[in-house]
Amino acid sequence: MQFKLSLLAATTLALATVVLPTASAKPFKWAGSSDIQTMDIHSQNSALGNGIHAAVYESLVMFNSRTLKVEPLLATSWQQVTSTQLRIKLRQGVKFSDGSVMTADDVVYSLQRAMSKTSTYSIYTQGMDRIAKVDGETIDIFLKNPNPVLLNQLTELRVMSKAWAEKNNAVEPKDIKAKDETYSHRNAMGTGPFVLKEWVPDQKIVFAANPNWWNAGKAEGNVTEITYTPIKSEATRIAALLSGEVDMVRDTSIQDLARIKANPNLKVMEMVENRTVYLAMDQFRDELVGSNIKGKNPLKDLRVRKALYQAIDSATLQRVTMRGMSKPTGAMVSPLVNGWTDAVDQRLAYDANAAKDLLAQAGYKDGFEVDFACSNNAIVQDEELCQAITSMWSRIGVKAKLRTLPAVTYYPMAQRHEASIALLSWGVPTFDALYTLQSLTRTKTTGGDGNYNLGRYSNERMDYVVDRVKTETDLPVRNRLLTEGLQLQNDTVAHIPLHNQMLAWAMKKNVELVQRPDNRIDWRLIRVN
């Protein structure tokens, strides 16, 4: 999911030494549709935020941007001591940007911080029991049960200085649902290739090269300063690229692709993103808020959910609304994700008459009114998608009362379960379907399961499958369970999948970088020629 922070006027300087631009400095300026919500690495699990945080903070391991294989970063090696004990050797000579040395204590603290109550990163710490320091260069991760995707999860758990957090009263992550701010919310200090120089929310984020980076001078990239500008308006965003104000636009407007490709000074990189756009439906409340149906919740009825699904003409959405820049899907994950199969990717057929019949069978032959919430700057063509779907539902008698909000208010609202139907998107940074099933379809618990199950769907068999997958080490069996879970989501219409997004990165021809299916920029690989 992508998130955005409310407009605040103050700027923030990181407590770190920065490199001032010189005549030979290579700045890189890029733009996207929304801002990050926080600089705290354990406060809000979001795709945009995680990608930007990686400029300053590093994890123990990472996905290679070209092969998508897990490789060392702050760790140099690891050993599975037992089925529930992973021993990790730490890279030596690593310093935080203030010059202090990274220690095993910092790593232990950071993993524990990710497990804390105010963290939204429990999806990455699931199964962890405790973290222990073995010696100055070794830590152990002890698990409650075997976890076959632990390394994948560690790619999103970044390391923070324990001393810095203690000094600045930021030991616990900022509670993203609360209005109070911790120091780590607006400031950053990590071991990564850049330091946070300035953040003016909703206006710009500026990073400068970190002179204390352990890999300084050895990376492929040559960029010494990065400026990110969130620009909600598509027209303004593209105008900034065409005028040369920015070097790259990540969220390229679909309608502008043709003229960008025709510009001899620009180029476009495209691929299918590892992100699924879908609809979540309230299956928890006994009565839908704002509906004309009193005393009942139509969305609890499988026939109603199927009707809403079958009333959506995905081919028209792809051709007209998305202008070909999407891949309709029946699965809640993309083909890049472990557990995906051709069978689970099959959509329910578009059939408005069948949808009307299902509504009638459910007792709603005249349809019903329902609240429909949608972001307007977080998902490609989000507002246009919701308008098109609203029109399609009207043909079967469902009167969706569409309301659109900027991401800054939309996602907190949705996370408070204040939408009857909501347009959302979900990427899979672990490239394993457990991440989706555990987050979106497992019954919501205080332990982190179902943390983004915004419709509060609940199914006993799904819970069993998810819990079994968490600890299953027989990979063929595990993969079959993942596929079963994805198919069960389809059969019960836990959510309505729409499509996998297409990435379109537009940039000047002198920019070289690696496009990743998780829509993430690898800061170490950017070259401006």
N, C-alpha and C positions, 0 to 999 in steps of 0.2 A: 504494500500500500504506500501511497505517497502522501506526505503531510506538509503543512506549512505553518509558520509562526505568525502570531498577531503583530501588527505594526507597532514598533516601539522606537522611540526617537534616538535613544542613546547608542553610542558606538562602543565597541569593546576592543581593548588591546590585550593580546596574550602576554603573559609574563614570561617572555622568552626573547633571546637575541634574534634579530631578524637581519636578513641580508638586504641592503638598500640597492635599488636598481642601478646598474651601471650601463655604460655605452654598449657593452656586450651582452647585457641581460636579455633574455628571451621571455617576454610576457605572453601569457595566453589568456584571452578573454572569451568567456562563453556565457550563454544564456539558456534559461529554461523557463517553464511556465509557473513554477511556484518556489517558495523558499523552504528551507528546512525548518523544523519545529523547535529544535534544540541542538546545542553542541554537546550535550551530555550523552556519552556513548552507551548508556544503559537505560535511558529514560523513555525513548520512543523508537520502537523497531519499525523503521520505514526504509524503503528502497533508496530514496534520494538522500536521506540523512546518512544511512550507512555508507553510501558511496562517497559522500563528501567527508565524512569523519575519517575515512581511510587515508586522506591526504595528511592528517595529523597523527592519527593513532594507528597502531599496527596490531595484528593478531598473531597468534602462535604459528598458524599455518594459513595458506591462502590458495585460492584456485588460480592456476596458471591461466593468464588471459587468452592464450592461444590454444591450449590443449584442454582446459577446464579440469585438469588433474590437480589433486591436492599436493602442494609442495611446501617446503619449510619457509618460514619467515623469521619470527622471533624465536622459534624452536629450530634446532638443527637436526634433531632425530627423535624418534619415539619408539617405545617398545611395549608390546602388550604383555605385561608381566603375568597376569592372570586374566580371566575373562572379565573381571570387574576392576582391574587396576591397569592404568596406562601411565607409563613413566616417560617423562618428556625432558630432554636435554635442551637447555636454553642457550641461545647465542650469547657469546661473551663479548664484552667491549661495547655493548649497546648503551647509549646515553639518551636521556630525555633531552628535550630542546633547551632546557635550562642548564645543561651540562652535568646533571646528576646521573649516576650510573643506575641502569635498570637492574634490579635484583630479583631473586626468586620470591622475595616477600611481596614485591609489586605484582608479580603474576598471580600469586596465591590470592592476594587482596582483590585484584581485578575480577577474577573468576567468582570469588565469593560475592563481590558487589553485584555482578550480573545475576546472582541467585537471590538477591534481596527482595523484600516485599514491594518496593516501589519500582523495581525494574520490570520492563516489558520484554525481557530477553529470556524468559524461562523456557521458551521453545527451543533455545539453543543449549540450555543447561539441563534439560530434562534427563532424568536418570542419574545425575551427579549426586553423590552422597556427601563427600567432603574433598577438600583440596589440601594437600600436605606438602610442605617443603622437606626435601630429602637432604639437600646441601645447597651451597651457593649457586650451583648451576643446574639443579635438578628439582623437578616437582613431580608429584604423583596425583593423578585424578582417580579417586575411588568412586565406583559406581554402585548403585543399589542393585542393578541387574546389568547383564551384558548390553552393550549399545553398539550395533554395527555401523552407525553413521556418526559416531562421536567426532571424528576428524572433520567431517563436513560441517558439523555444527560449530566447531572451534574457529572456522573461518570468519565468523561474525562476532566473536568475543574478543574485544580489543583491550589493550593493556594501558592502564592509567597509573601514574605515580601515586603510591600510597602516601608519601610525605606531602605531596602537593595537595591531595584531597584532604588530608588531616589539617594542614595549615589553613586551608580556605573553607573549612566547615562543609565539605562536599563529600563526606564519607559515604553517604547514601545517595543513590540516584535521585534526581528531581522527580517528584510525582507529577507525571504529565497531565493528570486530571486536575491538579491543584494550581492555583494562581500564583503561589509563592515561588520565588526564584532562588536557586542555589548558585554558587559561584561557577560550578561546572556547566550550568545552563548556557552561560554567555561567554565563557572562557575555555580555552583548551591548551593542553600541554602534553604532548606525546613523544613517541620515538620515531615518527614517520618522516617522510621526505620534506614536509612543509610545516610551517608554524602559522597559527592564526594571527594575522596582522590586524584585521578589522572586520567587524560584522555590524552592519546597519540593517536590521531586519527589514525585509521586503524591498531593500534597495541594492545591497551588494555584500559579498563576502570576499575578502582579500587574503590570500595566503602568500607567504614569502618562503624561499628556500631555507631549509633547516641546515645550518652549517655544522651541526653536531650529529647529523644523520649518519648512522653506521655504514651506509652504502653510498655515501656522497662521492660523486665522480665516477661511479661504476655503472650507473643505470643508463639505459638507452636514451632516455629523454634529455632535453636540453633546456627545459623551461625553468625559470627562476622566480616567476611570480604568476599567480593564477587569480583571476578575478571572475567571480560568478555573479551574474545579474539576473534576478528573478523578474521576468516580464510576462505578466498575465495576458496582455493583448497579443494575439497571434500576429496581427498586422505590424505592430510595433516591434515585435521580436524579429520578424523577417526583415523589416526595414533596417534594424541594427546590423544584421548580417550583410545586407546589400550595400550599406553605406560604409562598411568596414569597421564599424564601431566595435563589433565583436568578431572573433575568429571562428566561432562555431555556435550553432544552435542545436541543442539536443532534442527538444520537443518541436520538431518542424511541422508547421501547419500543412495539412494534406493538400489544400487548394493551391499552395505555393510551390509544390514540388516541381512541376513542369518548368516554370520560369527559372527556378534555381538551377535545375539541370542544364538549362539552355545558356546559363551564364558562364562564359569561358574562364572566369576567375574562381568559380566555385565547384564543389563536387558534393555528392550525396552518397552516404553509405547506408545500405538497407539490409535488414534480416528480420526473421520472425523472433519476437521477444519471448523470453521465458516468463510470460505474464498472461494470466487469464482474466478477462473482464466478465463479470457475472452480476447477478441480482441476488441479494439476500432478502429473505422474507420473514417477518415476525411469526414464529410458530410457538410462541410462549404465552402471550397474553390471552386471556379468555375473551376479551373484547378489544377490537382494534380502535385505537385512538383516532378520532376524526372521521370514522366511517359512518355511513347511514345504517349499517347493520348493528343493532344493539344486542348485547348479551351473548354475542357469538364472535368467533374469529374465523372468517372464511379461509384464511391462509393455513389453518391447521388441517384442512381437508386436502388430501393428496389429489383429489380430482380437480380442485380449484388450482392448485399449483401446476398441475399438468396443463390445465386450460390456459393459464397465463403463458406457459412455455410454448404451447403449440400455436398460440396466437401471434408469436413473434416470427416474422419472416426474415430469417438470418441472411438469406441471399440478397434481399433488398437492402438490408443494413450494410452488408459488405459492399454492394455495388454503388449505392446511392450515398449513404451517410459516411461510410469509411472510404469511398472512392477506391476500392480495391486494396486498401492498406490494412487488411485484417484477414485472419484465417478462422472462419467459423468452426466452432468446436462443440462437441458434446461432453467433453471431459473437463474436469476442474484443474487439469494440469496440461502443460504443453508436451509435445513428443520428446523433448529433451529430458524429461523427468522420469526417474526410475519408477516403474509401476504402470506407466502409460501403455495402452495397447490400442490397436485399430478398433477393437470392439467397443471399448469404453469411450471412444471418440465419436461414436455415432449419435447424432442428434435425434430427438423426437421430431417427426415430420411436421412441417408447418401445415396446419389445417384449421382454418378459422371455424369451419362448420363443426368439426370434431370438438373444438374448444367450447363452442356454444352448448353442444350436447353435454359435455362434462359439467359445465356450470349448472345446467338444468338438473342433471342427476344429483348434484350437490345441494340443490334447493335454491339456486340463484339464477333462475331463468331470465330475470330482468337485470342481471348483473349486480354490481354494488360499487360503492365509492371507497377509495383507498388512498391513503397518503403515499406519495412517491417522492423520495428525496434523491437529489443528484448533485454532484459537485459540478463546478463550471470552469475548473482550471487544473484538474489533477489527472484526468484520464483523457487520452486522445479522443476528441469529438464528444466529450462526455455529455454536455448539454444537448447537443444535436441528437445523440443516441437516445437520450431520455425523451426528447420531444417525439422522435419517430416511434418509440415503443408506446408512448402514451396514445398516439394516434392509432396504432395497431390494436391496442387493448380496447379502445373505444368501439371498434367494429364488433366486439363480442359483448358489449354492454358494460364493460368495466371502466368506470370513470376514475382515472388516476388523477389525483390532485397534485400536480407536479410543482415542486419547489426546488429551486437551485440555490446553492450556497458556495462561497469560495472555500477552498480546502481548509483555510484557517479555522473556520467554524464548523465546516461539514463533518470532518472526521471525529472531533470530540463529541459532536452531537450523535453521530452514529454509534460511537463507542458507549454512549450512555443509553443505547437502545431506544432512541427517540424517533426512529423511522420505521414505518410499517414495511415499506419496500425501499431498498437502497441500492444504487449502482456502486459497485466496488471493483477493485482489481487486486490480484494476488500473484506475486512473484514467488519463486521457489529458490532462494539462495543456496540451499543445500543440494538442489537437483535430485531430491528424493521425495516421493509423494507423502511420506510420513509428515513432513512439514505442513502440508496442506490439510491432510486428514485430521491431524492432531489439533491444528489451529482453528479450522473452519467447521468440522463436523463432529468432533468429540464433544460430549456433554460438558458444558462449562463448569469448571471447578475452581476452587481457590488456589489450587496448585499450579495453575497456568494452562491446563488443558482447556481447549475451546476459547482461548484468549481473544480470538477474532471471530468467534461464532456469534455474529451480531443478530442473527435471527433466533438464537438460542434453540436450535434444532437439537433433538435428543433421540437416540436410537440405541437400544441395548446391544444389538449385534454390532453396530458400528463401534461402540465403546470397547467391546471385546476385541474386535479386529485391531483397532488402534493400539490398545494396551498390549496385545500379543506382538504386534510388529515392533514395538519399542525394544523388545528384548530378544526377538527371534534371530538367531545367528545362522541358521540354515538358509542360505541365500535364495535357493529356488522356492522354498516354502514361504520365505518372507516376501518375495516378489509376487507370489500368488495371492498372498493376503493383501498386499497393497492394491492389486488389481481388483480384488473382491471389494475392498473398501471404496474404491473409485466407482465401481459398478453399483454398489449399494447407494451411494450418493445420487447416482443417476436414477435408479429405480424408485427411490423415495422422493426425488426432486427436492433434496435438501437445499439446493440453490439452483438457479437457472444459469448455466454457462452460456455465454454469448460468443466470444471469440478470443483468439490470441492476438495481441497487438503486434503490429509491424513496427520495427524501429526505423526511423529515418533521421540520420544525423547529417546535417548540412554544414559545410565548412569551407574555408578558403583552401585553395589547392596547395598552398605551402604548408598545410598542417598535416602531420602524420600521426596516427594513433591506431589503436587496436579496438575494433568494435566487439563488444561482448553481448551475448544474448540476455544477460541480466541488466542491460542498459546502464552499465557501470563503466566509468572512465578509469583506466589504469594510469594514475598520475605519474608513475615512473617511466612510462613509455611515450609520453607526448613529445613530439618534436615540431618546432616551428622553424622552417628553413628560410 
